[in-house]
Amino acid sequence: YQKWGVRDVAYAMLHCSCNDAAWALGQAAGGGTMPGFRERAQALAEQLGMTDDPVLFDPAGLDDERSVGGDNFLSARDLA
């Protein structure tokens, strides 16, 4: 068992595209669950004024059999 700081996990996620790091941060942000992440991500999208109906199920952005619900959607306009 290891404990990593948020900065180290974020660096791993961004530097080497570590999906497990994205999952760890997503779970932490969502109160320890992926459904919690989904609710929090959707609330943040509304707060930021994203208008293209973003769908954010998986913190790693996966859309395959390893994803949490898959079918993430985020437009280039909302990303900008």
Secondary structure by P-SEA (a helix, b strand, c coil): cccccaaaaaaaaaacccaaaaaaaaaaaacccaaaaaaaaaaaaaaacccccccccccccccccccccccccccccccc
